[in-house]
Amino acid sequence: QVRKQFRLLQWYVEKRLPLQALLLAREWTISALCLLAGYDDYLERAHRQDVEGQLGAMIGYGERPGLDQPIAAYVPDAKKLADFWSRLTEYRNDLAHVQMRKNFLNSGTLENFALNDLPPTLQALFPSFCQ
């Protein structure tokens, strides 16, 4: 299912649908990490919250911030995952709040990230799910 979702994400990119691509990429990243961490039921809320909490800690949030979260063991580059998650979270939040924030991002930045950075970054971080 996760591989099919990645193909859907690629389709969104090909059709130039950055909003859909960004929203799917955020949830897809959590799903992929759940599976890699051994959570077979990757839709279970508690599992997703655990992974999301670790991702948040990797970008400086939570009780024990740092790149040394257990999920970091499942990707080739923990720093790249943290940087990607930070950008993805910021961009997704900007979209979810329909750019009604003081420091909203311009649409070109969001579109460029969604259409040019999402697939290759996900492929680099999760090669087993992006085939």
C-alpha positions in Angstrom: 0.0 0.0 0.0 2.8 2.4 0.9 4.4 1.8 -2.5 1.1 2.6 -4.2 0.8 5.8 -2.2 4.3 6.8 -3.3 3.3 6.3 -7.0 0.2 8.5 -6.2 2.5 11.1 -4.8 4.6 10.9 -8.0 1.4 11.3 -10.0 0.5 14.4 -8.1 3.9 15.8 -8.9 3.5 14.9 -12.6 0.1 16.6 -12.7 1.5 19.7 -10.9 -0.7 19.3 -7.8 1.7 20.5 -5.1 -0.9 20.8 -2.3 -1.9 17.2 -2.6 1.8 16.1 -2.9 2.8 17.9 0.2 -0.1 16.6 2.3 0.5 13.0 1.1 4.2 13.3 1.7 3.8 14.2 5.3 1.5 11.3 6.1 3.5 9.0 3.8 6.7 9.7 5.7 5.1 8.7 9.0 3.7 5.6 7.4 7.0 4.5 6.0 8.8 5.1 9.3 6.1 3.2 11.2 6.6 0.2 8.9 10.4 0.4 9.2 10.1 0.6 13.0 8.1 -2.7 13.0 4.6 -1.2 13.4 2.7 -3.4 11.0 -0.5 -1.5 11.6 0.9 1.8 10.4 -2.5 3.4 10.6 -2.8 2.9 14.4 -2.9 6.4 15.9 -0.5 5.5 18.8 2.2 4.2 16.4 1.9 7.3 14.2 2.1 9.6 17.3 5.2 7.8 18.4 6.9 8.3 15.1 5.7 11.8 14.7 7.0 12.6 18.2 10.4 11.2 17.3 10.4 13.3 14.1 9.6 16.4 16.1 12.4 15.6 18.5 14.8 15.3 15.6 14.0 18.9 14.7 14.3 20.2 18.2 10.9 19.6 19.9 9.9 17.4 22.8 11.5 16.3 26.0 14.6 14.8 24.4 15.5 16.6 21.2 18.2 15.3 19.0 19.0 13.2 16.0 19.5 10.1 18.0 15.9 9.0 17.9 15.2 5.3 17.4 13.7 5.9 13.9 16.9 7.5 12.7 18.4 4.0 12.5 16.0 3.3 9.6 17.2 5.9 7.2 20.6 6.4 5.6 21.0 10.0 6.8 19.3 11.2 10.0 20.3 14.8 9.4 18.7 14.7 5.9 15.5 13.3 7.5 15.5 16.0 10.1 16.0 18.7 7.6 13.4 17.3 5.3 10.9 16.9 8.1 11.5 20.5 9.2 10.8 21.9 5.8 7.8 19.5 5.1 6.2 20.4 8.5 6.7 24.1 7.9 5.3 24.0 4.3 2.4 21.7 5.3 1.5 24.0 8.1 1.6 27.0 5.8 -0.8 25.3 3.5 -3.1 24.0 6.3 -3.4 27.5 7.6 -3.9 28.9 4.1 -1.0 31.2 4.5 -2.6 33.1 7.3 0.5 33.5 9.3 2.8 36.5 9.6 5.7 34.8 7.9 4.0 32.7 5.3 5.9 31.3 2.4 5.4 32.3 -1.2 3.6 29.9 -3.4 6.6 29.5 -5.7 8.7 28.2 -2.8 6.0 25.7 -1.8 5.5 24.6 -5.4 9.2 24.2 -6.0 9.7 22.0 -2.9 6.7 19.9 -3.8 7.4 19.4 -7.4 11.2 19.2 -7.3 12.3 18.1 -3.9 9.7 15.6 -2.6 10.2 12.5 -4.8 14.0 12.5 -4.9 14.3 13.2 -1.2 11.8 10.4 -0.3 13.6 8.1 -2.7 16.9 8.8 -1.0 15.5 8.3 2.5 13.2 5.4 1.8 14.6 3.5 -1.2 12.7 0.2 -0.3 9.3 1.9 -0.5 9.9 4.0 -3.6 10.4 1.3 -6.3 
